[in-house]
């Protein structure tokens, strides 16, 4: 099964058929399925009636104020990415619309490259698209996409969009459960590469089999090798290969992996002829590769070869503003998948969910929401939450403890220290959370790190 950039449905809402048809023809040429409506109300009915990944709506649609349309669309389909286009849009209106949930505003819709980038961006923001389209291997369960509202995640995704079309190796880091493979899939979807997206968890494969999984083997290479077998590099030709838990691969395999990346060729086990490959590699890890390099467990040359571009996904506790959005999306997705009616979530319960530290990150939140969906009645209350979330167990929230009296400088030092602990020492992320520039934070820390 081949994953291409343009799989999914775009709804075009425009009262002018000629303009709509011209724009739709261009979008169709990228491989998307395009459907049309001539009014905002009809567009909302279409969104409610079927799966729509992206909504492109004219800024001068006559039958509904744009802010009302965006609000109604958010209730009808939380996951749809929205792009507004048209010369009548002012800069002030564009800012307000994007604050209300629009992914992009295009002043000049005749710019085909601009339209293509906007649609790709909207698809990357569409959880429904990722949920239905990201399962690129037969039998693989679908996943939700990256949902966010925080600046730290927006900055991360901006960087991901820039690197996606470039065949550069990407290293994705972050704690377990933050969504490293989901991000890798989205990079593939935004890349335009037409081959497969394949993922391999290196820690789950025995050392004796890992090289065979990666590079394949020739007939007779070892006892039981009665036929030639392609490895993941060959199978992902023209596409993307994602290697999860890259820090766990053995030293001998590290050497062969480095050679394959440098030469863009692989040699099957038992073979002598290197085979050229066109594969984009994305590696991921929740371990500290630099520490492994210092300890001699990971090759320094391979580390730098993998870290052409590094994308660090922040833990969920560092992006708390995203928790309500993720919670509501998981409720919607879970109810559709399990055939259950989505319960109402009481504000007090949502507040507790938002305040919790989520050591298991997005994966833990998703599993918790699914459990609540199954076990709760028509509404989810504070009493329905697990004890560690509702009961205020130690460490369930992040609290700044200050022994008074204390000087303002001491309070500031304590706040910086605790924020750095939350971000795992990531100064860029800590500066973002504190609302200061990275240089300002470095100056307060008294160094240049």
Residue, then its C-alpha position, 0 to 999 in steps of 0.5 A: x500500500x503506497x502513501x501519497x501526500x494527497x490522500x483525503x478529502x477537501x471541501x471547497x465552499x465558494x458561492x462562485x462556481x467558476x472560481x471554485x472549479x478552477x481552484x478545485x482542479x488545482x487541488x485535485x491535481x495534487x491527488x486530493x478528493x475535492x467536493x463542493x458547496x456554494x454556501x456556508x450552511x450547506x458546507x456545514x451540513x456536508x461536514x456533519x454528513x461525511x468525513x472531511x479533512x480540510x475545509x477551504x472557504x472563500x472569505x466573501x461567502x455571503x450567507x454567514x459571518x466567518x467567525x460564526x462559520x469557524x465556531x460552527x465548524x469547530x463543533x461539527x468537526x474538531x479535527x478538520x483543518x480550515x483554510x480561508x482564501x480571497x482578496x477581500x480578507x484584511x490583515x486584521x481579519x486574517x489574524x482574528x480568523x487564525x486565532x479562531x482556529x483557521x490554519x491559514x489565510x491566503x490572500x491570493x488563491x491563484x498562487x498554486x504553490x501557496x495553495x498547495x502548501x496551505x492544504x498540506x499544512x491543513x492536512x497535517x493539522x487534521x487529526x481525522x486525516x492522520x487517524x484514517x490515512x496514516x496506517x500505511x502498512x496492511x493491518x496496522x491500526x490507525x493513529x491520531x495526528x498531532x493536535x496542538x494550540x501551544x506556541x511550543x508545538x506550533x514552532x515544532x511543527x513549523x520546523x517539521x514542515x520546513x524539513x519535510x520536503x527535503x531528503x534530510x535525516x531527522x532525529x526525533x527525541x522526546x519522552x515515551x508517549x509524546x508522539x514521536x512516530x505520529x510526528x514521523x508519519x506526518x513528516x512523511x505525509x508532508x514530504x510528497x514522497x510516494x513510497x511506503x512509510x515503514x516503521x521498525x522498533x529497534x528495541x523489539x527486534x533481537x540483535x541476531x535478526x535486526x540486520x536481516x530486518x533492515x538489509x534483508x538477505x540472499x538465498x542461502x545466506x544462513x541456515x533456513x534462508x531458502x529464498x531471497x528476502x528484502x529488508x526494510x530499506x528496500x521495501x521503503x524505496x522512494x518512501x520513509x523508514x522510521x527507526x524507533x529506539x535507535x539508541x538500542x541497536x548494537x555496535x556492529x549494526x551501527x557500522x552497517x547503518x552508517x555505511x548505508x546512509x553515507x553511500x545510499x546503498x545496502x548490501x543484503x546478508x550473504x550478498x556482495x553487490x550493494x544495491x542503491x536505495x532512495x529512502x528518507x530515514x527518520x530516527x527516534x529515541x527517548x534516551x540521551x544519545x549524547x550520554x551513550x556516545x560518551x559512554x562508548x555505546x553509540x557511535x559518534x559519527x552515526x549520531x551526527x549523521x542522524x542528527x542532521x535535523x533534530x525535532x524535540x517533542x515537549x512532554x505533555x506537562x510542558x504544553x498543558x494548554x493542549x490537554x483540553x483539545x486532545x481530551x475532546x478529540x480522544x473522546x470523539x475518536x473513541x466514541x466513533x471507533x467503539x460505537x459509544x455516545x460521547x459523554x459530556x465532560x464536566x469543567x471540574x473534571x477537565x480542570x483536573x485532567x489539565x492539572x495532572x502531570x501525565x508522566x506517560x504523556x499523550x499515550x497515557x491521556x488517550x488511554x485514560x480518556x478511552x477508559x472514562x468513555x467506557x466506564x462513565x455514564x452520560x457525563x464524566x465528573x471529577x468522581x469518575x477520574x482515577x484517584x491519582x488524577x482526582x485525589x491530588x496525589x504527590x507529584x500530580x500537579x506542578x507546584x512552586x514551593x518557596x520558603x518565605x521570606x525570600x528575595x525576588x531574585x531567589x524566587x526567580x532562581x527557584x522558578x527557573x530551576x523548576x522549569x528546567x527540571x520540567x523540560x529536562x534541561x531544555x533551555x529553549x523550551x524553558x525560555x518559551x514556557x517562562x515567556x523570555x528569550x533564550x539569551x535572557x534565560x542564559x544571562x540569568x543562569x550566568x552562562x552561555x550554554 
